[in-house]
Amino acid sequence: DTGVSQDPRHKITKRGQNVTFRCDPISEHNRLYWYRQTLGQGPEFLTYFQNEAQLEKSRLLSDRFSAERPKGSFSTLEIQRTEQGDSAMYLCASSLEEASPLHFGNGTRLTVT
Amino acid sequence: SQQGEEDPQALSIQEGENATMNCSYKTSINNLQWYRQNSGRGLVHLILIRSNEREKHSGRLRVTLDTSKKSSSLLITASRAADTASYFCAPNTGGFKTIFGAGTRLFVKA
């Protein structure tokens, strides 16, 4: 069990650019989640995958956000035409079963200048 | 799922003291989980307590659950500087979504 890994750890980009983050969950976990967290707040749910199927997407996720999980393994989160309000920590988590504990990666900190 | 509300928002104590954080929620739950987050890191699962359990221990952590009051508490005994972190509760009503509140920020002074 190598844990959930996220790449990159930090990303600085200029407004209007596209960015993509990657998450590698724990290998036997078929459930994968993306959260966004701003300073002083708790993580906000963005989206959920069970295997390769994206089963829910938060209303927080505008059309500029897209997430994929091809073949039910790693996942990517892409933000197009970034805005300063997108600056946040993006956290990925995985779990084995519904309602079981989430295992989080250490996040990707995005700064949009 | 529903969001838990942690109280207090912030807590500052001396090393060696006990820290108590509370969580309230609104509807019946299957279980309730507590997580810790160190600055700049992801959340780490601490403990899960099921709805039919009243108390659970893990090392220096003690969690209680009162389903009649829809509340839970997390007690950290003999706190250490390394316990400085944010703590979140996550009540689970079934379903896949875990929703987090704003958490309790604990600062342990050495």
gemmi code that builds the backbone of each chain (N, CA, C; Angstrom):
import gemmi

chains = {
    "A": [
        ("ASP", (0.857, -1.194, 0.000), (0.000, 0.000, 0.000), (0.887, 1.236, 0.000)),
        ("THR", (0.972, 1.884, -1.171), (1.846, 3.050, -1.242), (1.066, 4.317, -1.002)),
        ("GLY", (-0.208, 4.245, -0.753), (-0.989, 5.434, -0.491), (-1.436, 6.096, -1.779)),
        ("VAL", (-2.186, 7.167, -1.621), (-2.680, 7.947, -2.757), (-1.620, 8.979, -3.123)),
        ("SER", (-1.275, 9.035, -4.393), (-0.277, 10.029, -4.780), (-0.882, 11.013, -5.767)),
        ("GLN", (-0.465, 12.253, -5.658), (-0.953, 13.311, -6.525), (0.223, 14.043, -7.141)),
        ("ASP", (0.033, 14.461, -8.365), (1.099, 15.135, -9.090), (0.506, 16.221, -9.986)),
        ("PRO", (1.086, 17.436, -10.033), (2.221, 17.870, -9.207), (1.782, 18.251, -7.801)),
        ("ARG", (2.735, 18.575, -6.946), (2.381, 19.038, -5.602), (2.006, 20.516, -5.637)),
        ("HIS", (2.670, 21.237, -6.507), (2.389, 22.667, -6.640), (2.317, 23.008, -8.127)),
        ("LYS", (1.419, 23.944, -8.445), (1.319, 24.409, -9.823), (0.996, 25.894, -9.783)),
        ("ILE", (1.839, 26.665, -10.460), (1.570, 28.100, -10.602), (1.298, 28.338, -12.075)),
        ("THR", (0.192, 28.996, -12.367), (-0.162, 29.213, -13.759), (-0.736, 30.605, -13.924)),
        ("LYS", (-0.724, 31.070, -15.137), (-1.291, 32.396, -15.416), (-2.774, 32.218, -15.764)),
        ("ARG", (-3.522, 33.211, -15.414), (-4.954, 33.225, -15.703), (-5.176, 32.943, -17.189)),
        ("GLY", (-6.137, 32.056, -17.449), (-6.451, 31.741, -18.831), (-5.792, 30.472, -19.350)),
        ("GLN", (-4.785, 30.002, -18.624), (-4.111, 28.773, -19.043), (-4.891, 27.551, -18.573)),
        ("ASN", (-4.623, 26.418, -19.212), (-5.226, 25.149, -18.790), (-4.239, 24.404, -17.898)),
        ("VAL", (-4.766, 23.681, -16.922), (-3.911, 22.856, -16.069), (-4.544, 21.481, -15.915)),
        ("THR", (-3.702, 20.499, -15.691), (-4.177, 19.126, -15.467), (-3.447, 18.543, -14.280)),
        ("PHE", (-4.211, 17.920, -13.402), (-3.632, 17.260, -12.230), (-3.897, 15.759, -12.338)),
        ("ARG", (-3.005, 14.999, -11.723), (-3.150, 13.549, -11.765), (-3.265, 12.988, -10.357)),
        ("CYS", (-4.052, 11.940, -10.220), (-4.191, 11.237, -8.948), (-4.061, 9.746, -9.199)),
        ("ASP", (-3.201, 9.101, -8.424), (-3.091, 7.643, -8.443), (-3.627, 7.112, -7.120)),
        ("PRO", (-4.757, 6.443, -7.153), (-5.347, 5.960, -5.892), (-4.640, 4.693, -5.417)),
        ("ILE", (-5.030, 4.227, -4.259), (-4.567, 2.928, -3.776), (-5.117, 1.878, -4.738)),
        ("SER", (-4.283, 0.949, -5.121), (-4.585, 0.120, -6.289), (-5.882, -0.687, -6.155)),
        ("GLU", (-6.204, -1.174, -4.979), (-7.417, -1.995, -4.893), (-8.686, -1.177, -4.636)),
        ("HIS", (-8.548, 0.141, -4.542), (-9.710, 0.993, -4.284), (-10.415, 1.320, -5.599)),
        ("ASN", (-11.710, 1.015, -5.667), (-12.420, 1.320, -6.908), (-13.173, 2.644, -6.841)),
        ("ARG", (-13.143, 3.296, -5.662), (-13.830, 4.572, -5.509), (-12.813, 5.699, -5.411)),
        ("LEU", (-13.059, 6.757, -6.163), (-12.116, 7.866, -6.209), (-12.885, 9.175, -6.155)),
        ("TYR", (-12.345, 10.121, -5.382), (-13.024, 11.395, -5.124), (-12.051, 12.542, -5.367)),
        ("TRP", (-12.599, 13.654, -5.835), (-11.847, 14.903, -5.896), (-12.538, 15.919, -4.994)),
        ("TYR", (-11.710, 16.644, -4.248), (-12.174, 17.724, -3.385), (-11.339, 18.963, -3.665)),
        ("ARG", (-11.910, 20.111, -3.327), (-11.169, 21.369, -3.406), (-11.215, 22.008, -2.023)),
        ("GLN", (-10.092, 22.581, -1.619), (-10.030, 23.181, -0.290), (-9.352, 24.532, -0.361)),
        ("THR", (-10.010, 25.549, 0.164), (-9.404, 26.874, 0.268), (-9.025, 27.118, 1.718)),
        ("LEU", (-8.199, 28.115, 1.922), (-7.584, 28.358, 3.228), (-8.638, 28.542, 4.316)),
        ("GLY", (-8.484, 27.778, 5.381), (-9.372, 27.930, 6.529), (-10.710, 27.211, 6.396)),
        ("GLN", (-10.911, 26.532, 5.269), (-12.167, 25.816, 5.048), (-11.924, 24.321, 5.001)),
        ("GLY", (-13.013, 23.559, 5.124), (-12.902, 22.130, 4.943), (-12.919, 21.791, 3.462)),
        ("PRO", (-12.563, 20.563, 3.126), (-12.610, 20.154, 1.711), (-14.040, 20.169, 1.189)),
        ("GLU", (-14.203, 20.664, -0.044), (-15.509, 20.682, -0.695), (-15.527, 19.588, -1.763)),
        ("PHE", (-16.570, 18.790, -1.770), (-16.701, 17.698, -2.728), (-16.839, 18.240, -4.143)),
        ("LEU", (-16.071, 17.654, -5.054), (-16.168, 18.045, -6.464), (-16.796, 16.944, -7.319)),
        ("THR", (-16.231, 15.732, -7.223), (-16.726, 14.670, -8.069), (-16.316, 13.310, -7.532)),
        ("TYR", (-17.005, 12.273, -8.036), (-16.826, 10.909, -7.533), (-16.846, 9.919, -8.682)),
        ("PHE", (-15.935, 8.967, -8.635), (-15.892, 7.880, -9.610), (-16.031, 6.549, -8.882)),
        ("GLN", (-16.801, 5.664, -9.503), (-16.763, 4.266, -9.097), (-16.243, 3.520, -10.310)),
        ("ASN", (-15.076, 2.949, -10.156), (-14.341, 2.420, -11.314), (-14.179, 3.558, -12.317)),
        ("GLU", (-14.543, 3.337, -13.577), (-14.333, 4.412, -14.553), (-15.534, 5.330, -14.696)),
        ("ALA", (-16.618, 5.015, -14.017), (-17.846, 5.808, -14.168), (-17.867, 6.997, -13.208)),
        ("GLN", (-18.099, 8.170, -13.785), (-18.231, 9.377, -12.959), (-19.691, 9.461, -12.522)),
        ("LEU", (-19.947, 9.218, -11.245), (-21.315, 9.069, -10.788), (-21.929, 10.351, -10.251)),
        ("GLU", (-21.090, 11.281, -9.817), (-21.649, 12.544, -9.391), (-20.649, 13.655, -9.591)),
        ("LYS", (-21.195, 14.806, -9.927), (-20.387, 15.993, -10.153), (-21.061, 17.136, -9.400)),
        ("SER", (-20.317, 17.824, -8.565), (-20.880, 18.917, -7.786), (-21.246, 20.098, -8.677)),
        ("ARG", (-22.208, 20.866, -8.208), (-22.545, 22.106, -8.929), (-21.399, 23.109, -8.870)),
        ("LEU", (-20.451, 22.865, -7.928), (-19.261, 23.736, -7.865), (-18.416, 23.598, -9.120)),
        ("LEU", (-18.561, 22.466, -9.778), (-17.710, 22.174, -10.933), (-18.330, 22.805, -12.166)),
        ("SER", (-17.732, 23.928, -12.581), (-18.267, 24.588, -13.775), (-17.859, 23.791, -15.010)),
        ("ASP", (-18.317, 24.271, -16.158), (-17.993, 23.603, -17.422), (-16.500, 23.642, -17.718)),
        ("ARG", (-15.762, 24.476, -17.017), (-14.320, 24.555, -17.269), (-13.573, 23.381, -16.618)),
        ("PHE", (-14.257, 22.668, -15.757), (-13.634, 21.548, -15.042), (-14.068, 20.240, -15.686)),
        ("SER", (-13.116, 19.338, -15.875), (-13.483, 18.005, -16.311), (-12.575, 16.995, -15.635)),
        ("ALA", (-13.145, 15.879, -15.284), (-12.382, 14.824, -14.634), (-12.613, 13.523, -15.388)),
        ("GLU", (-11.570, 12.708, -15.406), (-11.673, 11.413, -16.068), (-10.997, 10.362, -15.217)),
        ("ARG", (-11.391, 9.152, -15.439), (-10.722, 8.026, -14.791), (-10.734, 6.852, -15.771)),
        ("PRO", (-9.883, 6.935, -16.779), (-9.877, 5.884, -17.788), (-9.456, 4.555, -17.176)),
        ("LYS", (-10.148, 3.509, -17.539), (-9.838, 2.148, -17.079), (-9.948, 2.010, -15.560)),
        ("GLY", (-10.561, 2.943, -14.901), (-10.779, 2.806, -13.468), (-9.524, 2.801, -12.632)),
        ("SER", (-8.443, 3.382, -13.159), (-7.211, 3.397, -12.357), (-6.921, 4.830, -11.928)),
        ("PHE", (-5.915, 5.472, -12.530), (-5.609, 6.843, -12.146), (-6.711, 7.781, -12.647)),
        ("SER", (-6.698, 8.989, -12.123), (-7.681, 9.989, -12.544), (-6.970, 11.292, -12.859)),
        ("THR", (-7.560, 12.072, -13.746), (-7.059, 13.407, -14.026), (-8.174, 14.423, -13.820)),
        ("LEU", (-7.782, 15.585, -13.371), (-8.694, 16.713, -13.227), (-8.118, 17.848, -14.055)),
        ("GLU", (-8.884, 18.326, -15.020), (-8.418, 19.405, -15.873), (-9.247, 20.647, -15.611)),
        ("ILE", (-8.572, 21.760, -15.536), (-9.253, 23.054, -15.435), (-8.857, 23.868, -16.662)),
        ("GLN", (-9.829, 24.261, -17.434), (-9.555, 25.068, -18.620), (-9.763, 26.542, -18.278)),
        ("ARG", (-9.009, 27.375, -18.959), (-9.145, 28.831, -18.820), (-9.195, 29.223, -17.343)),
        ("THR", (-8.122, 28.921, -16.655), (-8.106, 29.129, -15.207), (-8.392, 30.576, -14.831)),
        ("GLU", (-9.015, 30.718, -13.670), (-9.340, 32.027, -13.099), (-8.695, 32.108, -11.718)),
        ("GLN", (-8.536, 33.329, -11.227), (-7.884, 33.480, -9.922), (-8.669, 32.754, -8.826)),
        ("GLY", (-9.972, 32.685, -8.968), (-10.805, 31.990, -7.991), (-10.594, 30.485, -7.962)),
        ("ASP", (-9.874, 29.961, -8.931), (-9.575, 28.528, -8.941), (-8.400, 28.200, -8.019)),
        ("SER", (-7.714, 29.209, -7.548), (-6.572, 28.975, -6.652), (-7.068, 28.257, -5.399)),
        ("ALA", (-6.493, 27.115, -5.123), (-6.947, 26.257, -4.018), (-6.038, 25.037, -3.952)),
        ("MET", (-6.290, 24.218, -2.928), (-5.659, 22.903, -2.863), (-6.670, 21.913, -3.435)),
        ("TYR", (-6.225, 21.091, -4.363), (-7.087, 20.073, -4.951), (-6.649, 18.722, -4.380)),
        ("LEU", (-7.584, 18.088, -3.697), (-7.296, 16.844, -2.987), (-7.988, 15.683, -3.672)),
        ("CYS", (-7.292, 14.575, -3.736), (-7.844, 13.340, -4.273), (-7.902, 12.335, -3.128)),
        ("ALA", (-8.925, 11.508, -3.116), (-9.058, 10.468, -2.100), (-9.592, 9.212, -2.752)),
        ("SER", (-9.321, 8.082, -2.140), (-9.884, 6.830, -2.633), (-10.396, 6.011, -1.454)),
        ("SER", (-11.288, 5.102, -1.745), (-11.806, 4.224, -0.700), (-12.160, 2.877, -1.301)),
        ("LEU", (-12.244, 1.896, -0.396), (-12.508, 0.538, -0.839), (-13.996, 0.298, -1.041)),
        ("GLU", (-14.776, 0.806, -0.115), (-16.214, 0.564, -0.154), (-16.950, 1.847, 0.173)),
        ("GLU", (-18.230, 1.825, -0.109), (-19.074, 2.953, 0.267), (-19.053, 3.097, 1.785)),
        ("ALA", (-18.958, 4.326, 2.257), (-18.975, 4.652, 3.686), (-17.730, 4.172, 4.431)),
        ("SER", (-16.742, 3.676, 3.733), (-15.499, 3.300, 4.418), (-14.556, 4.513, 4.435)),
        ("PRO", (-13.537, 4.477, 5.267), (-12.670, 5.661, 5.379), (-12.041, 6.073, 4.055)),
        ("LEU", (-11.877, 7.352, 3.890), (-11.202, 7.901, 2.724), (-9.702, 7.986, 3.002)),
        ("HIS", (-8.928, 7.671, 1.975), (-7.483, 7.820, 2.024), (-7.121, 8.960, 1.085)),
        ("PHE", (-6.531, 10.004, 1.635), (-6.246, 11.203, 0.860), (-4.797, 11.244, 0.402)),
        ("GLY", (-4.596, 11.857, -0.756), (-3.260, 12.260, -1.153), (-2.923, 13.594, -0.485)),
        ("ASN", (-1.708, 14.078, -0.735), (-1.296, 15.343, -0.131), (-1.666, 16.561, -0.964)),
        ("GLY", (-2.391, 16.333, -2.034), (-2.977, 17.447, -2.759), (-2.067, 18.101, -3.772)),
        ("THR", (-2.693, 18.857, -4.648), (-1.990, 19.743, -5.579), (-2.427, 21.156, -5.246)),
        ("ARG", (-1.435, 22.006, -4.913), (-1.770, 23.400, -4.608), (-1.665, 24.211, -5.885)),
        ("LEU", (-2.767, 24.766, -6.316), (-2.809, 25.570, -7.538), (-2.847, 27.047, -7.189)),
        ("THR", (-1.964, 27.799, -7.807), (-1.977, 29.255, -7.682), (-2.150, 29.839, -9.072)),
        ("VAL", (-3.182, 30.626, -9.249), (-3.446, 31.279, -10.531), (-3.109, 32.763, -10.388)),
        ("THR", (-2.165, 33.213, -11.192), (-1.727, 34.613, -11.065), (-2.362, 35.492, -12.147)),
    ],
    "B": [
        ("SER", (-25.313, 12.206, 2.075), (-24.584, 12.443, 3.320), (-24.788, 13.861, 3.793)),
        ("GLN", (-24.363, 14.132, 4.986), (-24.572, 15.455, 5.562), (-23.256, 15.986, 6.106)),
        ("GLN", (-23.269, 17.258, 6.374), (-22.080, 17.911, 6.898), (-22.148, 17.946, 8.414)),
        ("GLY", (-21.030, 17.645, 9.071), (-20.955, 17.839, 10.509), (-20.488, 19.251, 10.795)),
        ("GLU", (-20.836, 19.728, 11.969), (-20.363, 21.056, 12.378), (-19.486, 20.901, 13.597)),
        ("GLU", (-18.234, 21.302, 13.451), (-17.271, 21.132, 14.526), (-17.270, 22.377, 15.424)),
        ("ASP", (-17.007, 22.136, 16.660), (-16.965, 23.203, 17.655), (-15.919, 22.836, 18.714)),
        ("PRO", (-15.038, 23.741, 19.129), (-14.950, 25.133, 18.675), (-14.287, 25.236, 17.306)),
        ("GLN", (-14.272, 26.428, 16.752), (-13.575, 26.631, 15.480), (-12.075, 26.541, 15.682)),
        ("ALA", (-11.614, 27.020, 16.844), (-10.184, 27.006, 17.132), (-9.983, 26.746, 18.615)),
        ("LEU", (-8.861, 26.089, 18.921), (-8.559, 25.697, 20.293), (-7.059, 25.770, 20.495)),
        ("SER", (-6.650, 26.453, 21.553), (-5.223, 26.575, 21.831), (-4.964, 26.066, 23.244)),
        ("ILE", (-4.069, 25.107, 23.385), (-3.801, 24.506, 24.701), (-2.304, 24.326, 24.879)),
        ("GLN", (-1.913, 24.027, 26.109), (-0.512, 23.730, 26.404), (-0.260, 22.240, 26.199)),
        ("GLU", (0.955, 21.937, 25.832), (1.358, 20.539, 25.709), (1.067, 19.814, 27.023)),
        ("GLY", (0.572, 18.601, 26.918), (0.251, 17.823, 28.109), (-1.208, 17.923, 28.521)),
        ("GLU", (-1.892, 18.971, 28.094), (-3.316, 19.118, 28.417), (-4.142, 18.249, 27.472)),
        ("ASN", (-5.398, 18.068, 27.855), (-6.331, 17.345, 26.992), (-7.058, 18.323, 26.079)),
        ("ALA", (-7.399, 17.851, 24.886), (-8.150, 18.668, 23.933), (-9.450, 17.956, 23.601)),
        ("THR", (-10.546, 18.685, 23.667), (-11.845, 18.120, 23.320), (-12.475, 18.924, 22.203)),
        ("MET", (-12.892, 18.203, 21.172), (-13.588, 18.827, 20.047), (-14.934, 18.162, 19.893)),
        ("ASN", (-15.915, 18.920, 19.469), (-17.267, 18.396, 19.351), (-17.764, 18.489, 17.924)),
        ("CYS", (-18.694, 17.614, 17.612), (-19.277, 17.571, 16.274), (-20.771, 17.372, 16.421)),
        ("SER", (-21.546, 18.178, 15.724), (-22.989, 17.977, 15.726), (-23.451, 17.735, 14.302)),
        ("TYR", (-24.531, 16.972, 14.174), (-25.071, 16.660, 12.858), (-26.582, 16.625, 12.946)),
        ("LYS", (-27.251, 16.481, 11.805), (-28.703, 16.699, 11.811), (-29.565, 15.446, 11.671)),
        ("THR", (-29.116, 14.463, 10.899), (-29.987, 13.305, 10.664), (-29.289, 12.020, 11.073)),
        ("SER", (-30.038, 10.937, 11.103), (-29.491, 9.645, 11.537), (-28.303, 9.233, 10.687)),
        ("ILE", (-27.379, 8.545, 11.319), (-26.144, 8.187, 10.634), (-25.886, 6.683, 10.701)),
        ("ASN", (-25.061, 6.207, 9.775), (-24.545, 4.841, 9.836), (-23.261, 4.807, 10.648)),
        ("ASN", (-22.420, 5.792, 10.405), (-21.193, 5.912, 11.176), (-20.726, 7.350, 11.152)),
        ("LEU", (-19.746, 7.652, 11.953), (-19.160, 8.983, 11.972), (-17.647, 8.811, 12.019)),
        ("GLN", (-16.970, 9.586, 11.198), (-15.524, 9.462, 11.097), (-14.859, 10.763, 11.504)),
        ("TRP", (-13.690, 10.651, 12.066), (-12.861, 11.814, 12.389), (-11.585, 11.745, 11.565)),
        ("TYR", (-11.190, 12.914, 11.083), (-9.977, 13.051, 10.285), (-9.122, 14.166, 10.861)),
        ("ARG", (-7.820, 14.054, 10.614), (-6.861, 15.102, 10.978), (-6.184, 15.599, 9.706)),
        ("GLN", (-5.876, 16.908, 9.693), (-5.142, 17.458, 8.564), (-4.040, 18.365, 9.085)),
        ("ASN", (-2.811, 17.975, 8.820), (-1.683, 18.844, 9.124), (-1.553, 19.876, 8.010)),
        ("SER", (-0.967, 20.994, 8.355), (-0.887, 22.106, 7.417), (-0.243, 21.690, 6.098)),
        ("GLY", (-0.917, 21.966, 5.010), (-0.359, 21.693, 3.686), (-0.408, 20.237, 3.261)),
        ("ARG", (-1.090, 19.414, 4.021), (-1.148, 17.979, 3.710), (-2.588, 17.535, 3.491)),
        ("GLY", (-2.739, 16.281, 3.076), (-4.076, 15.722, 2.944), (-4.642, 15.308, 4.288)),
        ("LEU", (-5.911, 14.941, 4.294), (-6.542, 14.481, 5.524), (-6.124, 13.046, 5.818)),
        ("VAL", (-6.044, 12.746, 7.095), (-5.714, 11.401, 7.543), (-6.862, 10.892, 8.399)),
        ("HIS", (-7.352, 9.711, 8.071), (-8.447, 9.124, 8.845), (-7.927, 8.704, 10.215)),
        ("LEU", (-8.670, 9.107, 11.261), (-8.275, 8.771, 12.630), (-9.076, 7.611, 13.182)),
        ("ILE", (-10.388, 7.709, 13.087), (-11.228, 6.735, 13.783), (-12.637, 6.758, 13.189)),
        ("LEU", (-13.265, 5.611, 13.150), (-14.641, 5.471, 12.694), (-15.449, 4.874, 13.838)),
        ("ILE", (-16.571, 5.484, 14.139), (-17.449, 4.941, 15.172), (-18.816, 4.675, 14.549)),
        ("ARG", (-19.314, 3.487, 14.764), (-20.589, 3.101, 14.163), (-21.752, 3.616, 15.016)),
        ("SER", (-22.909, 3.655, 14.423), (-24.064, 4.243, 15.119), (-24.480, 3.438, 16.341)),
        ("ASN", (-24.109, 2.159, 16.389), (-24.481, 1.343, 17.552), (-23.374, 1.307, 18.611)),
        ("GLU", (-22.337, 2.099, 18.410), (-21.250, 2.198, 19.390), (-21.367, 3.518, 20.137)),
        ("ARG", (-20.939, 3.528, 21.376), (-21.025, 4.751, 22.172), (-19.661, 5.368, 22.413)),
        ("GLU", (-18.641, 4.524, 22.400), (-17.300, 5.029, 22.688), (-16.289, 4.154, 21.970)),
        ("LYS", (-15.201, 4.798, 21.554), (-14.144, 4.054, 20.897), (-12.810, 4.717, 21.236)),
        ("HIS", (-11.787, 3.872, 21.377), (-10.469, 4.382, 21.731), (-9.456, 3.978, 20.674)),
        ("SER", (-8.479, 4.854, 20.478), (-7.350, 4.501, 19.632), (-6.159, 5.283, 20.153)),
        ("GLY", (-5.277, 4.612, 20.868), (-4.121, 5.306, 21.452), (-4.570, 6.410, 22.394)),
        ("ARG", (-4.152, 7.643, 22.115), (-4.533, 8.780, 22.966), (-5.867, 9.402, 22.541)),
        ("LEU", (-6.519, 8.802, 21.576), (-7.790, 9.339, 21.093), (-8.954, 8.588, 21.720)),
        ("ARG", (-9.970, 9.372, 22.115), (-11.202, 8.757, 22.588), (-12.348, 9.475, 21.898)),
        ("VAL", (-13.191, 8.702, 21.242), (-14.347, 9.265, 20.547), (-15.607, 8.752, 21.209)),
        ("THR", (-16.541, 9.656, 21.431), (-17.854, 9.257, 21.934), (-18.915, 9.648, 20.912)),
        ("LEU", (-19.997, 8.935, 20.957), (-21.114, 9.205, 20.051), (-22.406, 9.143, 20.843)),
        ("ASP", (-23.204, 10.191, 20.726), (-24.524, 10.229, 21.353), (-25.549, 10.434, 20.246)),
        ("THR", (-26.147, 9.358, 19.804), (-27.074, 9.469, 18.669), (-28.363, 10.196, 19.058)),
        ("SER", (-28.714, 10.167, 20.341), (-29.931, 10.867, 20.760), (-29.738, 12.379, 20.659)),
        ("LYS", (-28.528, 12.831, 20.886), (-28.219, 14.260, 20.776), (-27.601, 14.616, 19.432)),
        ("LYS", (-27.392, 13.596, 18.608), (-26.764, 13.803, 17.302), (-25.450, 14.557, 17.466)),
        ("SER", (-24.612, 14.011, 18.304), (-23.333, 14.668, 18.525), (-22.246, 13.639, 18.823)),
        ("SER", (-21.038, 14.065, 18.579), (-19.861, 13.244, 18.845), (-18.780, 14.143, 19.414)),
        ("SER", (-17.870, 13.554, 20.172), (-16.740, 14.328, 20.634), (-15.466, 13.530, 20.428)),
        ("LEU", (-14.398, 14.261, 20.194), (-13.061, 13.678, 20.053), (-12.199, 14.254, 21.165)),
        ("LEU", (-11.663, 13.370, 21.977), (-10.766, 13.774, 23.061), (-9.370, 13.300, 22.741)),
        ("ILE", (-8.427, 14.224, 22.776), (-7.010, 13.863, 22.640), (-6.383, 14.071, 24.017)),
        ("THR", (-5.874, 13.013, 24.591), (-5.283, 13.136, 25.928), (-3.788, 13.410, 25.823)),
        ("ALA", (-3.260, 14.076, 26.843), (-1.817, 14.364, 26.929), (-1.289, 14.886, 25.599)),
        ("SER", (-1.849, 15.990, 25.145), (-1.538, 16.483, 23.804), (-0.062, 16.817, 23.645)),
        ("ARG", (0.363, 16.743, 22.398), (1.754, 17.028, 22.025), (1.746, 18.095, 20.950)),
        ("ALA", (2.857, 18.762, 20.768), (2.964, 19.786, 19.720), (2.611, 19.189, 18.355)),
        ("ALA", (2.935, 17.920, 18.162), (2.659, 17.264, 16.875), (1.166, 17.055, 16.626)),
        ("ASP", (0.334, 17.248, 17.649), (-1.121, 17.153, 17.461), (-1.689, 18.416, 16.838)),
        ("THR", (-0.887, 19.462, 16.725), (-1.335, 20.699, 16.088), (-1.778, 20.393, 14.667)),
        ("ALA", (-3.046, 20.650, 14.379), (-3.641, 20.282, 13.095), (-5.091, 20.761, 13.086)),
        ("SER", (-5.752, 20.561, 11.957), (-7.203, 20.747, 11.881), (-7.864, 19.386, 11.971)),
        ("TYR", (-8.987, 19.354, 12.657), (-9.708, 18.104, 12.864), (-11.114, 18.253, 12.297)),
        ("PHE", (-11.522, 17.240, 11.539), (-12.814, 17.264, 10.873), (-13.614, 16.028, 11.248)),
        ("CYS", (-14.917, 16.219, 11.422), (-15.792, 15.061, 11.581), (-16.578, 14.883, 10.290)),
        ("ALA", (-16.984, 13.660, 10.027), (-17.720, 13.351, 8.804), (-18.812, 12.342, 9.136)),
        ("PRO", (-20.033, 12.823, 9.390), (-21.137, 11.885, 9.641), (-21.564, 11.248, 8.326)),
        ("ASN", (-21.764, 9.938, 8.350), (-22.117, 9.228, 7.127), (-23.503, 8.633, 7.244)),
        ("THR", (-24.372, 9.014, 6.300), (-25.744, 8.531, 6.339), (-25.967, 7.395, 5.349)),
        ("GLY", (-24.878, 6.884, 4.817), (-25.008, 5.893, 3.744), (-24.765, 6.633, 2.449)),
        ("GLY", (-24.405, 5.945, 1.423), (-24.067, 6.657, 0.202), (-22.582, 6.945, 0.160)),
        ("PHE", (-22.143, 7.446, -0.951), (-20.722, 7.540, -1.199), (-20.115, 8.870, -0.789)),
        ("LYS", (-20.961, 9.883, -0.616), (-20.385, 11.223, -0.503), (-20.037, 11.536, 0.942)),
        ("THR", (-18.805, 11.949, 1.184), (-18.382, 12.416, 2.501), (-18.246, 13.920, 2.430)),
        ("ILE", (-18.971, 14.590, 3.307), (-18.979, 16.052, 3.307), (-18.312, 16.539, 4.578)),
        ("PHE", (-17.453, 17.516, 4.442), (-16.692, 18.036, 5.575), (-17.137, 19.446, 5.931)),
        ("GLY", (-17.114, 19.721, 7.215), (-17.344, 21.079, 7.690), (-16.040, 21.857, 7.692)),
        ("ALA", (-16.033, 22.960, 8.424), (-14.847, 23.831, 8.439), (-13.781, 23.330, 9.401)),
        ("GLY", (-14.118, 22.402, 10.286), (-13.131, 21.802, 11.159), (-12.828, 22.606, 12.409)),
        ("THR", (-12.078, 21.987, 13.288), (-11.546, 22.648, 14.488), (-10.044, 22.747, 14.325)),
        ("ARG", (-9.519, 23.962, 14.459), (-8.057, 24.134, 14.366), (-7.478, 24.062, 15.771)),
        ("LEU", (-6.674, 23.065, 16.007), (-6.042, 22.842, 17.311), (-4.601, 23.292, 17.253)),
        ("PHE", (-4.228, 24.107, 18.228), (-2.841, 24.533, 18.351), (-2.336, 24.114, 19.722)),
        ("VAL", (-1.292, 23.299, 19.733), (-0.715, 22.820, 20.989), (0.624, 23.511, 21.191)),
        ("LYS", (0.704, 24.286, 22.266), (1.918, 25.071, 22.542), (2.897, 24.234, 23.338)),
        ("ALA", (4.127, 24.234, 22.874), (5.171, 23.454, 23.550), (5.669, 24.158, 24.814)),
    ],
}
model = gemmi.Model(1)
for chain_id, residues in chains.items():
    chain = gemmi.Chain(chain_id)
    for i, (resn, *xyz) in enumerate(residues, 1):
        res = gemmi.Residue()
        res.name, res.seqid = resn, gemmi.SeqId(i, " ")
        for name, pos in zip(("N", "CA", "C"), xyz):
            atom = gemmi.Atom()
            atom.name, atom.element = name, gemmi.Element(name[0])
            atom.pos, atom.b_iso = gemmi.Position(*pos), 0.0
            res.add_atom(atom)
        chain.add_residue(res)
    model.add_chain(chain)
structure = gemmi.Structure()
structure.add_model(model)
structure.setup_entities()
